[in-house]
Amino acid sequence: MDMYAVENISAENFEGFIKERIEQGNYLLFYCVDEFYLSYTKKYQFKHYKHDTYVY
């Protein structure tokens, strides 16, 4: 089982899981971010632009 796959993390534990990873100095990888839904981007409600995003 991939303990880091989102489908294996319950909704109740998700925030704590993310906080633990950040505190351990790990980066976060979010798959398939679509800027069409992000209000702070130029593509917001204009064009679907999907990509992966790393947060460290």
N, C-alpha and C positions, 0 to 999 in steps of 0.2 A: 504494500500500500504506500502510495506517495503521500507522506504526511504534510507536504507543503501544497498539495493541490487544493484549490478552493472548494471543490466538491466534497472534500474530506474534513472540512472545518465547519462546525455548526455556526449558525448565525449568532448565537449567544456568545461564542468564543472568538469571533472574527476580530473584533477590535483589540482584544487582549493579545491575540496571535500577532497582529501587525505591530503592536507596540513592542512586544518581545523581540521581534526580528530587528526593529530599528535600534532598540537598546543594545542588542548584540553586535551592532555594526554591519548587519547584512543589508544588501540592496534588495529592493522589491521590484519585481517584473510584472507589469500589467499587460496582458495580452489583448490585442485587438481593441485599442482605444479608438473611438470614432469621434473626430472633432465636430461632426455635425451636431452633436448633443452637448458640446462644451461652450457655454455662453461667452467665455473670454477669448475665443479663437476667431480668426477671420472666416473660418469655414462654417461657423454656427448657423444652423438652419439654412445653409446655402448649398454645401456640397459634402458628400460623405468622403472623409479622408481617414482611413484606418491605418494604424501603425501600433507598434509595441512601445511601451514607455518604461524606462528604468527610473527608480527613485532611490537615492542613496543619501 
